[in-house]
Amino acid sequence: MSDIKRSEDPETTTQQPILFAPPTYQYTKGHLGETDIETDPFTEFHKWFKEAQEQLPEGSDIIVEAMNFSTARLPCGRVSSRIVLLKELDKFGFIVYSNWNTSKKAADYESNKYASLTFFWPHVQRQIRVEGVMEPVTRETSQRYFDTRPRGSKIGAWSSPQSSVIQSRDDLNEINDKYKDEFKQLKDNEIPCPEYWGGIRIEPLEVEFWQGGASRLHDRITYRREHKEDTKWEIVRLAP
């Protein structure tokens, strides 16, 4: 902890809040009962994901596959979060792709394999929380996804030392131009996937399905297990 003293104590100083008690949002769109859910969280997630896609308002900017991905570094316990896109779901977990050399999530992974994901779909008043263990996917799996990316995104994976300090946007553009030139003789499907770039699968230990409810009496149904190798899930209801 820092020994530096502040001139004001936030708990004793009379101050005007920057934001305070925004207008209350009311949840009115649904109910989640124990008889409504599937026996495993992956099937239930797929069902909710499809419903969130199908019920998107016309012209909506909501990205259904967007999620908050949180990791923490040990021993300090400092948490970092970022919005990423879910690229794959299989029977083992949720897969995201990134730079695993210089990114902050890569540094967190080295000391702490636990992570959490949060999906929030306001148009259906639903949220899904995932807590689990990060495990790298195979190079074959990473290459398979990398091959689907647009040419510019492939070159971008080579160009960006993610989360490293850079001097200017011009420096980044210069590196990108260098790789554009390096790969200009290659077809799109010939650009290789960098060794440091690939997928991480978050294998869940807990998955919570949250349905907003009237008067803040939300429905929360949680699947949980002790180890990622367990095939049986305990299903419980949590108080809102």
Backbone bond lengths (Angstrom), bond angles and torsions (degrees), N, CA, C in turn:
res aa  C-N    CA-C-N  psi(-1)  N-CA   C-N-CA  omega(-1)  CA-C   N-CA-C  phi
1 M - - - 1.461 - - 1.525 109.90 -
2 S 1.326 116.88 147.19 1.453 120.88 -179.26 1.524 111.10 -76.38
3 D 1.361 116.24 144.26 1.461 121.79 175.89 1.524 111.72 -92.51
4 I 1.328 117.52 -0.35 1.463 120.98 -178.65 1.525 109.68 -70.02
5 K 1.340 115.89 131.39 1.462 121.31 -179.77 1.526 110.30 -95.58
6 R 1.330 116.32 138.68 1.459 120.89 175.29 1.514 109.79 -89.64
7 S 1.312 114.77 154.48 1.466 119.07 179.91 1.520 111.63 -72.83
8 E 1.336 117.43 -21.64 1.460 121.53 178.89 1.522 109.59 -129.05
9 D 1.312 116.28 144.65 1.458 122.26 174.62 1.527 107.82 -99.10
10 P 1.336 118.49 119.62 1.473 119.43 -176.14 1.517 113.87 -62.33
11 E 1.334 117.86 -19.06 1.464 120.22 -178.20 1.527 113.13 -92.72
12 T 1.313 118.33 -13.26 1.467 120.22 -178.17 1.522 113.05 -119.26
13 T 1.305 117.39 -14.73 1.460 120.76 -177.44 1.527 110.58 -84.00
14 T 1.322 116.89 131.08 1.459 120.98 173.80 1.519 108.10 -73.39
15 Q 1.301 116.71 121.26 1.455 119.99 -176.17 1.517 110.07 -145.24
16 Q 1.316 114.96 159.29 1.451 121.48 175.97 1.522 108.47 -92.99
17 P 1.343 119.35 119.30 1.463 120.07 -179.13 1.525 111.46 -60.91
18 I 1.316 115.84 146.68 1.455 120.52 173.74 1.528 109.83 -71.15
19 L 1.318 116.41 -41.52 1.464 123.01 173.01 1.517 108.19 -132.92
20 F 1.313 116.77 141.71 1.461 119.08 178.79 1.525 110.07 -151.87
21 A 1.319 116.05 124.32 1.468 124.10 172.62 1.528 113.14 44.78
22 P 1.365 116.98 66.47 1.466 118.82 174.07 1.526 110.46 -57.77
23 P 1.333 117.53 160.50 1.466 120.34 -178.67 1.528 111.61 -51.53
24 T 1.317 116.01 137.35 1.459 121.76 -175.80 1.525 111.11 -69.66
25 Y 1.324 115.19 130.80 1.465 122.08 177.18 1.525 108.49 -91.52
26 Q 1.309 116.96 135.67 1.458 120.89 -178.06 1.536 110.84 -103.73
27 Y 1.320 115.72 134.53 1.464 122.19 178.38 1.533 109.03 -99.54
28 T 1.308 115.74 121.08 1.472 119.11 -172.01 1.527 113.41 -138.78
29 K 1.327 118.37 6.13 1.470 119.43 -164.39 1.517 116.44 -99.09
30 G 1.316 119.00 2.34 1.451 114.27 -179.19 1.507 114.84 177.91
31 H 1.326 113.68 178.64 1.460 122.90 178.57 1.519 106.83 -145.67
32 L 1.325 116.81 144.85 1.456 121.57 179.92 1.520 109.37 -124.39
33 G 1.322 115.99 114.64 1.459 121.11 179.50 1.513 111.62 -110.00
34 E 1.314 115.76 162.35 1.459 120.61 -179.03 1.525 112.45 -61.22
35 T 1.318 117.28 -28.78 1.469 119.73 -179.96 1.528 112.47 -80.80
36 D 1.346 116.70 -6.33 1.463 120.53 -178.03 1.522 112.95 -88.01
37 I 1.327 117.60 -12.28 1.462 120.28 -167.83 1.528 112.66 -104.09
38 E 1.341 114.15 159.92 1.460 121.60 177.30 1.529 109.91 -83.33
39 T 1.329 116.18 171.31 1.466 119.97 -176.34 1.523 113.32 -82.64
40 D 1.337 117.47 -14.45 1.463 118.84 176.01 1.527 109.48 -132.67
41 P 1.345 117.84 150.18 1.463 120.51 -172.51 1.520 114.03 -70.25
42 F 1.321 118.77 -25.58 1.458 120.24 -178.92 1.529 111.01 -68.49
43 T 1.322 116.47 -41.70 1.464 120.32 176.82 1.525 110.42 -66.43
44 E 1.334 116.28 -41.26 1.467 119.91 178.94 1.521 110.77 -65.48
45 F 1.340 117.39 -41.06 1.465 120.40 177.89 1.524 110.48 -61.46
46 H 1.322 116.64 -45.78 1.463 119.97 -179.39 1.526 110.70 -59.16
47 K 1.326 116.76 -40.36 1.466 121.25 178.70 1.531 110.21 -63.10
48 W 1.329 117.01 -48.03 1.464 120.29 -179.89 1.528 111.52 -64.93
49 F 1.317 116.72 -39.16 1.463 120.92 -179.77 1.529 110.15 -61.40
50 K 1.328 116.72 -45.64 1.465 120.61 179.27 1.526 111.10 -63.70
51 E 1.320 117.12 -40.84 1.465 120.21 178.97 1.524 111.08 -65.35
52 A 1.335 116.79 -38.02 1.469 119.94 177.48 1.524 110.56 -65.10
53 Q 1.329 117.19 -38.09 1.465 120.73 176.78 1.524 111.32 -66.57
54 E 1.326 115.90 -46.02 1.470 120.84 -174.77 1.525 112.53 -68.99
55 Q 1.332 117.21 -26.11 1.460 120.64 -176.23 1.528 112.98 -101.38
56 L 1.323 117.18 13.59 1.461 119.68 176.49 1.527 110.13 -62.54
57 P 1.324 117.85 130.46 1.467 119.56 175.57 1.529 110.33 -62.33
58 E 1.307 116.20 147.09 1.461 120.50 179.20 1.529 110.32 -58.87
59 G 1.311 116.80 130.88 1.456 121.80 -179.98 1.513 114.79 79.74
60 S 1.330 117.27 6.76 1.464 120.66 -177.51 1.523 111.55 -67.69
61 D 1.342 116.19 144.78 1.460 122.07 175.04 1.525 112.08 -93.98
62 I 1.324 118.03 3.88 1.463 120.80 179.51 1.526 109.59 -64.84
63 I 1.330 116.19 130.58 1.464 122.50 176.26 1.522 106.77 -104.00
64 V 1.309 117.34 106.29 1.465 121.26 -172.27 1.524 111.47 -62.25
65 E 1.335 117.77 -34.04 1.464 120.22 -178.16 1.531 113.51 -81.71
66 A 1.335 117.53 -1.64 1.466 120.49 177.93 1.522 110.24 -74.18
67 M 1.329 115.57 140.39 1.465 120.04 -178.62 1.513 109.70 -150.26
68 N 1.318 115.41 154.53 1.456 121.79 172.35 1.524 107.96 -84.35
69 F 1.319 116.61 126.16 1.467 123.31 -177.95 1.525 107.18 -116.15
70 S 1.330 116.76 113.00 1.467 121.75 -175.85 1.521 110.85 -113.40
71 T 1.335 114.49 135.63 1.457 122.43 176.42 1.522 108.08 -132.04
72 A 1.322 116.83 164.79 1.468 120.53 -179.11 1.519 109.55 -140.75
73 R 1.327 114.89 143.43 1.458 121.20 -178.93 1.519 110.21 -100.44
74 L 1.309 116.29 136.69 1.459 122.14 176.29 1.531 109.41 -108.55
75 P 1.343 118.24 149.78 1.474 126.13 10.43 1.530 115.03 -89.35
76 C 1.338 118.82 -2.63 1.467 119.42 -173.59 1.527 112.03 -72.19
77 G 1.332 118.24 -26.58 1.459 121.13 -179.23 1.511 114.25 80.22
78 R 1.328 118.03 7.30 1.465 121.00 -178.56 1.534 110.70 -66.64
79 V 1.332 115.24 129.88 1.466 121.87 -174.77 1.523 110.04 -99.69
80 S 1.317 116.56 140.59 1.464 120.83 171.63 1.524 108.62 -127.74
81 S 1.324 115.50 143.08 1.465 121.53 -177.95 1.515 109.39 -132.02
82 R 1.320 115.04 151.45 1.455 120.32 176.74 1.537 108.25 -156.06
83 I 1.328 115.66 155.75 1.457 120.07 175.35 1.527 108.15 -89.22
84 V 1.322 116.18 125.47 1.460 122.02 177.17 1.527 108.04 -130.13
85 L 1.321 115.88 175.38 1.461 120.66 -179.73 1.526 110.29 -110.76
86 L 1.322 115.50 132.34 1.456 120.84 173.24 1.527 108.27 -69.89
87 K 1.317 116.25 124.30 1.462 119.91 -178.33 1.519 113.57 -105.44
88 E 1.320 116.67 -25.70 1.463 119.44 178.72 1.520 109.51 -150.60
89 L 1.321 115.03 147.76 1.461 122.81 168.58 1.517 106.42 -130.18
90 D 1.325 116.65 125.71 1.455 119.75 174.15 1.524 108.78 -127.24
91 K 1.315 117.54 -171.78 1.463 120.19 -174.96 1.521 113.08 -72.45
92 F 1.349 116.18 -4.66 1.461 119.80 178.90 1.528 112.93 -105.31
93 G 1.336 117.90 -28.73 1.450 117.42 -178.83 1.515 114.93 169.39
94 F 1.335 114.21 -163.66 1.459 124.62 -172.60 1.530 108.43 -106.12
95 I 1.336 117.78 127.17 1.459 121.24 -172.95 1.523 110.64 -111.74
96 V 1.336 115.12 130.64 1.462 122.96 173.62 1.527 107.92 -125.21
97 Y 1.328 115.84 159.11 1.464 120.98 -177.96 1.518 110.10 -122.94
98 S 1.340 115.35 146.03 1.459 118.99 -176.53 1.525 110.23 -168.05
99 N 1.335 114.51 177.98 1.462 123.01 169.96 1.527 107.27 -81.68
100 W 1.330 117.38 118.37 1.466 120.71 -177.98 1.521 111.93 -105.78
101 N 1.337 114.84 28.13 1.462 120.52 176.59 1.519 110.70 -112.14
102 T 1.332 116.62 -54.40 1.465 120.44 -173.02 1.521 114.40 -111.18
103 S 1.319 119.62 -10.46 1.466 120.57 -174.64 1.525 111.72 -70.67
104 K 1.326 115.31 158.13 1.466 120.34 178.21 1.521 110.97 -64.16
105 K 1.322 117.26 -37.76 1.471 119.46 179.00 1.528 111.15 -64.02
106 A 1.340 116.44 -31.92 1.467 119.72 177.34 1.523 110.75 -66.75
107 A 1.336 116.61 -41.21 1.466 120.28 177.67 1.522 110.68 -64.65
108 D 1.331 116.82 -40.35 1.465 120.20 177.48 1.527 110.55 -62.91
109 Y 1.316 115.94 -42.36 1.469 120.80 -177.93 1.530 111.70 -58.75
110 E 1.315 117.23 -35.06 1.463 120.71 -177.49 1.522 112.05 -62.85
111 S 1.327 117.85 -28.84 1.468 119.93 -177.58 1.526 113.29 -109.78
112 N 1.326 117.31 -13.70 1.466 119.75 -173.76 1.522 109.53 -156.11
113 K 1.305 116.84 112.48 1.466 121.56 -174.94 1.532 113.12 -84.06
114 Y 1.336 117.57 -5.34 1.468 119.71 -178.91 1.526 110.65 -82.78
115 A 1.329 116.03 145.06 1.462 121.60 179.54 1.519 109.09 -150.38
116 S 1.324 115.43 165.81 1.466 120.03 175.11 1.522 109.92 -135.50
117 L 1.322 114.94 151.88 1.460 123.44 176.83 1.520 108.41 -125.58
118 T 1.330 116.43 146.00 1.463 120.58 173.41 1.523 109.34 -136.15
119 F 1.313 115.98 123.04 1.463 122.88 171.77 1.528 107.25 -103.04
120 F 1.338 117.24 135.03 1.465 120.70 176.98 1.515 108.27 -132.84
121 W 1.324 114.95 122.08 1.457 122.02 -178.56 1.529 108.72 -120.22
122 P 1.329 118.10 89.51 1.466 120.69 -173.72 1.518 113.87 -63.86
123 H 1.329 117.61 -27.26 1.469 119.06 -176.66 1.525 112.17 -69.69
124 V 1.337 117.53 -20.78 1.471 120.36 174.52 1.530 111.14 -115.10
125 Q 1.343 115.61 5.41 1.470 122.27 178.49 1.529 111.15 54.42
126 R 1.336 114.02 49.76 1.459 120.54 -179.17 1.527 111.20 -131.04
127 Q 1.313 114.07 150.37 1.459 121.69 176.89 1.531 108.37 -141.12
128 I 1.323 116.08 143.66 1.468 121.15 173.86 1.521 108.35 -127.42
129 R 1.316 115.48 127.30 1.469 121.85 176.03 1.522 109.61 -109.97
130 V 1.321 116.13 137.75 1.460 122.06 178.52 1.522 108.48 -127.14
131 E 1.320 117.13 130.04 1.460 121.92 171.11 1.519 107.41 -119.68
132 G 1.334 116.79 132.07 1.451 117.58 -177.18 1.508 114.08 -166.70
133 V 1.317 114.38 -165.36 1.460 123.44 -175.29 1.526 108.69 -114.35
134 M 1.330 116.22 134.08 1.460 121.51 179.10 1.527 110.70 -85.16
135 E 1.326 115.87 133.34 1.464 121.89 176.03 1.529 108.37 -137.69
136 P 1.342 118.93 131.44 1.470 120.27 178.77 1.524 111.33 -64.22
137 V 1.318 116.25 144.21 1.459 120.27 172.80 1.527 108.52 -86.17
138 T 1.318 117.28 171.03 1.461 120.90 -179.40 1.529 110.58 -71.81
139 R 1.330 115.89 161.75 1.461 120.17 176.23 1.532 110.11 -62.62
140 E 1.328 116.43 -34.53 1.461 120.33 179.27 1.529 110.78 -62.66
141 T 1.338 116.49 -41.64 1.463 120.40 178.74 1.521 110.51 -65.79
142 S 1.339 116.63 -42.92 1.467 120.29 178.95 1.523 110.99 -63.63
143 Q 1.331 117.08 -43.14 1.463 120.51 -179.40 1.526 110.68 -64.64
144 R 1.329 116.75 -39.32 1.468 120.72 179.77 1.518 110.79 -58.66
145 Y 1.348 117.07 -44.19 1.461 118.61 178.08 1.527 110.94 -71.71
146 F 1.349 117.02 -42.48 1.465 120.83 -178.73 1.524 110.48 -55.31
147 D 1.317 116.74 -36.62 1.466 120.86 -178.95 1.527 112.72 -64.49
148 T 1.331 118.49 -19.26 1.469 121.24 -179.85 1.527 112.10 -86.85
149 R 1.322 117.88 -11.48 1.463 120.72 -174.46 1.527 111.62 -75.94
150 P 1.334 117.32 149.74 1.461 119.94 174.68 1.534 110.64 -61.81
151 R 1.295 116.60 156.47 1.466 121.69 -177.82 1.533 111.83 -54.05
152 G 1.331 115.90 -45.09 1.462 119.13 -178.64 1.512 112.88 -61.70
153 S 1.336 116.93 -37.55 1.462 120.71 179.26 1.525 111.24 -69.93
154 K 1.331 116.93 -35.26 1.463 120.07 176.56 1.526 110.39 -63.24
155 I 1.315 116.24 -46.38 1.463 119.87 179.80 1.523 110.27 -66.68
156 G 1.343 116.47 -35.44 1.461 120.11 177.36 1.513 112.87 -60.90
157 A 1.342 117.20 -33.48 1.462 120.61 178.18 1.524 111.03 -64.07
158 W 1.324 117.13 -32.62 1.463 121.47 176.06 1.528 111.64 -77.79
159 S 1.319 116.89 -30.99 1.464 121.17 -169.89 1.515 114.60 -80.70
160 S 1.331 117.56 -30.26 1.465 119.95 -169.42 1.526 112.73 -100.65
161 P 1.340 118.06 118.00 1.470 121.49 169.96 1.529 108.17 -81.14
162 Q 1.306 116.74 74.03 1.464 123.92 -165.17 1.522 113.26 -46.90
163 S 1.328 115.49 131.60 1.472 125.74 177.25 1.523 113.63 73.17
164 S 1.338 118.47 -0.86 1.462 120.73 173.95 1.529 109.18 -79.48
165 V 1.324 116.82 150.60 1.466 121.25 177.09 1.525 108.92 -71.62
166 I 1.331 116.74 130.45 1.459 121.68 174.11 1.520 108.39 -122.73
167 Q 1.310 116.32 156.02 1.460 120.46 -173.83 1.522 113.13 -77.57
168 S 1.322 116.80 -33.77 1.463 118.66 -176.86 1.523 110.12 -164.43
169 R 1.320 115.31 166.16 1.465 120.89 173.92 1.526 110.11 -63.02
170 D 1.332 116.26 -33.90 1.465 120.00 179.45 1.520 111.27 -60.22
171 D 1.340 116.59 -38.70 1.465 119.93 178.32 1.525 110.75 -62.04
172 L 1.341 116.20 -42.85 1.460 120.04 179.15 1.525 110.77 -63.95
173 N 1.326 116.36 -43.00 1.465 120.22 178.81 1.527 111.33 -62.77
174 E 1.332 115.80 -35.77 1.465 120.06 179.36 1.533 111.02 -64.86
175 I 1.336 116.05 -42.96 1.466 119.96 177.54 1.527 109.96 -64.01
176 N 1.326 116.12 -41.95 1.464 120.23 -179.98 1.526 111.09 -62.79
177 D 1.325 115.86 -41.23 1.469 120.00 178.37 1.524 110.94 -63.44
178 K 1.334 116.30 -35.79 1.463 120.34 179.09 1.524 110.63 -62.28
179 Y 1.344 116.18 -43.64 1.464 119.08 -179.61 1.525 111.90 -73.97
180 K 1.326 117.23 -32.88 1.465 118.92 173.89 1.523 110.21 -57.68
181 D 1.324 115.34 -43.24 1.460 120.29 179.78 1.528 110.82 -68.11
182 E 1.336 116.27 -40.36 1.466 120.70 -178.54 1.524 111.62 -63.04
183 F 1.343 116.46 -35.82 1.462 120.36 -175.66 1.529 113.50 -100.42
184 K 1.325 118.10 8.24 1.461 119.67 -171.38 1.530 112.97 -65.03
185 Q 1.332 117.68 -23.94 1.459 120.32 179.30 1.532 112.50 -85.13
186 L 1.340 116.80 -7.23 1.461 120.86 -176.95 1.523 111.12 -95.69
187 K 1.326 116.26 143.55 1.457 120.72 170.84 1.529 108.85 -71.33
188 D 1.327 115.68 163.42 1.469 119.74 -177.61 1.524 111.62 -54.02
189 N 1.334 117.00 -43.43 1.466 120.00 -176.12 1.523 113.46 -80.03
190 E 1.325 116.94 2.93 1.467 121.09 178.26 1.522 112.71 -101.78
191 I 1.326 117.46 -9.66 1.467 120.11 179.27 1.522 108.26 -70.71
192 P 1.332 118.26 122.17 1.468 120.31 -175.45 1.524 112.43 -76.83
193 C 1.311 115.20 155.99 1.467 121.53 174.81 1.525 108.48 -81.65
194 P 1.340 119.21 127.88 1.470 120.33 178.23 1.527 111.18 -58.28
195 E 1.319 116.47 145.95 1.465 120.60 -179.62 1.530 111.76 -61.11
196 Y 1.336 116.40 -32.36 1.468 120.57 -176.14 1.528 112.68 -85.38
197 W 1.306 117.19 -2.31 1.471 121.51 -175.89 1.525 108.45 -109.86
198 G 1.330 116.39 134.24 1.453 117.33 179.73 1.511 112.82 177.40
199 G 1.316 114.53 -165.66 1.456 120.43 -173.78 1.509 113.51 -103.23
200 I 1.327 113.84 150.17 1.462 122.80 170.54 1.527 106.97 -123.55
201 R 1.307 115.10 132.26 1.462 120.04 175.78 1.522 108.79 -100.47
202 I 1.325 117.40 125.63 1.461 121.42 173.82 1.524 106.36 -92.14
203 E 1.326 115.84 108.68 1.463 121.61 -179.53 1.526 107.98 -91.19
204 P 1.322 118.13 113.90 1.465 120.74 -168.08 1.521 114.38 -73.96
205 L 1.329 113.64 143.76 1.458 122.63 167.75 1.519 109.86 -105.87
206 E 1.328 115.62 -22.47 1.466 121.18 179.50 1.523 108.91 -149.08
207 V 1.325 116.01 134.71 1.466 121.70 176.08 1.520 107.64 -133.79
208 E 1.323 116.00 119.82 1.465 120.72 -178.84 1.523 110.72 -109.94
209 F 1.324 115.96 129.18 1.461 122.99 175.91 1.525 108.21 -105.07
210 W 1.322 115.35 121.11 1.471 122.51 -173.21 1.525 108.73 -117.95
211 Q 1.316 115.57 125.02 1.465 121.76 175.57 1.515 108.13 -117.50
212 G 1.341 116.43 121.07 1.453 119.99 179.89 1.514 111.88 -59.29
213 G 1.349 116.39 139.71 1.456 121.25 -178.26 1.513 112.46 -129.99
214 A 1.316 116.68 158.99 1.461 121.87 179.75 1.520 110.60 -61.12
215 S 1.331 115.70 146.90 1.473 123.29 178.54 1.524 112.35 57.75
216 R 1.326 115.80 27.58 1.473 122.50 179.19 1.533 112.82 65.31
217 L 1.314 117.76 16.82 1.464 121.18 175.95 1.533 108.20 -91.18
218 H 1.321 114.29 69.16 1.453 121.38 -174.94 1.529 111.35 -71.03
219 D 1.329 115.91 156.77 1.465 121.82 172.77 1.523 108.80 -95.34
220 R 1.335 115.66 131.05 1.465 121.73 178.40 1.530 108.84 -132.81
221 I 1.316 115.69 110.13 1.461 121.35 177.09 1.529 107.56 -112.39
222 T 1.332 116.28 127.14 1.461 121.26 -174.27 1.523 111.46 -122.33
223 Y 1.330 114.43 133.14 1.465 122.37 169.99 1.527 106.75 -98.47
224 R 1.329 118.10 134.25 1.457 118.72 178.40 1.526 111.28 -147.75
225 R 1.321 113.20 153.35 1.458 121.21 177.20 1.526 107.89 -148.62
226 E 1.318 117.01 161.51 1.461 121.07 -175.31 1.528 112.16 -81.36
227 H 1.334 116.10 -38.97 1.467 121.16 -175.55 1.527 109.66 -131.83
228 K 1.333 116.24 150.08 1.461 119.26 -177.98 1.526 112.77 -67.62
229 E 1.329 116.85 -16.96 1.461 120.03 177.13 1.534 112.59 -80.74
230 D 1.337 116.98 -15.03 1.467 120.49 -178.90 1.530 110.46 -65.83
231 T 1.312 116.49 137.50 1.469 120.45 178.59 1.524 112.56 -99.10
232 K 1.327 116.96 -13.96 1.458 121.57 179.40 1.529 109.86 -97.81
233 W 1.321 115.68 136.07 1.458 121.79 178.73 1.521 110.14 -111.49
234 E 1.317 115.83 134.85 1.463 120.60 168.98 1.525 107.14 -85.53
235 I 1.327 116.88 133.32 1.466 121.31 179.48 1.522 108.32 -114.85
236 V 1.336 116.23 122.72 1.462 121.24 -176.93 1.522 109.60 -133.34
237 R 1.328 115.13 156.59 1.467 121.58 172.14 1.519 108.08 -100.85
238 L 1.338 116.62 135.02 1.455 122.45 178.20 1.523 110.20 -108.42
239 A 1.320 115.72 147.04 1.465 119.86 174.53 1.523 109.43 -66.29
240 P 1.326 118.04 145.23 1.467 120.42 -179.04 1.528 111.73 -71.29
